[in-house]
Amino acid sequence: MKIVVLLALALLSSCTPAIRQSIFPYKNNNLDVVKKGNFGFSEEEEKFLEQEAKVFNIEIPDRREIRRFVNYFLANRQSFENTLRRASYYMPIIIPILQKHGLPEELALLPVIESAFNPFAVSRAGAAGLWQLMPSTARRYGLRVDGKVDERFDVIKSTEAAAMYLKDLYQMFKNWELALAAYNCGENCVARRTGGINFWETQNFLPLETKNYVPAFFAVLLLTRYPEKYGLNINMERVGLMANRVKEETKVEKVLAGKNLKESVFRDFNPHIRGDRIPAGTYILPKMRTALKEEKVILLENGAKVIIR
């Protein structure tokens, strides 16, 4: 299996009344079913899709559906390129957490669909953060959500929670198609509408967004594997984030003075801090490494290449 996550190229609650909104709008004209053109992929791309399907032990989604979402993301090229650039900030944090939980590293790209890697993202249904966690789900997995701190916006803690949730969903449904569907609309929704049986035989009983979640995810995997082929222009800023954990309650102004940071910069990287105090045990991202002289190339066990600049 080969997934290339280039940092230089960029990158159990009930079904809610309103399905969590992902970043792709399904009524957009760009998503109309294309009736003409080549829906096939190159031999190399077909091998890649087969390899990814084996990683998740699932059937390859309908190629026409994958192509549809490839076309959608390319029709919104600038937005997609910006998403991958934002992803590059967080990949060094997310991938090790997924590895720790024994999850496929490809799942690090789920926030492309969930939030466009916007740490401030909040859906109409109330899901928030990179991983678009609902408040009840977040609290179930140990996150603090209150007036002072909303840890759904904490990149490290929310990734830990999302990893545990994905792991539980996989244990519940025993396959990744239903687990990913449940991540989108809730495990009770999937269990009730599919009976927990084969996704491909029951997908039409799921909400449209949930039904299309897997092919959209495969489209993201394909585009991040072959960015040059699809004309994606990712000019990486040489920025890397380093997280610190606050041992005791600290005033924001003290951190700003100690790190010589502007408050606007601090707030941009720490949307989980709502007030003027940082509770003990909270992760903050007050420090950036810039203009590194050398690239650090990390080869992952699954063949992924991560380039940190």
JOJOCOR-V967348 format. One line per field, one symbol per residue. burial: I if it has 9 or more other C-alpha atoms within 8 Angstrom, else O. A space follows every 50 residues. Layout:
burial: ???
This chain:
burial: IIIIIIIIIIIIOIIIOOIIIIIOOOOOOOIOOOOOOOOOOOOOIIOIII IIIIIIOIOOIOIOIIIIIIIIIIOOIOOIIIIIIIIIIIIOIIIOIIIO IOIIOOOIIIIIIIIIIIIIIIIOIIIIIIIIIIIOIIIOIOIIIOOOII IIIIIIIIIIIIIIIIIIIIOOIOIIIIIIIIIIIIIIIIIOIIOIOOIO OIIOOIOOIIIIIIIIIIIIIIIIIOIOOOOIOIOIOIIIIIIOOIOOII IIOOIIOOOOIOOOOIIOIIIIIIOOIIIIOIIIIIOIIOOOOOOOOOOO OOIIIIIII
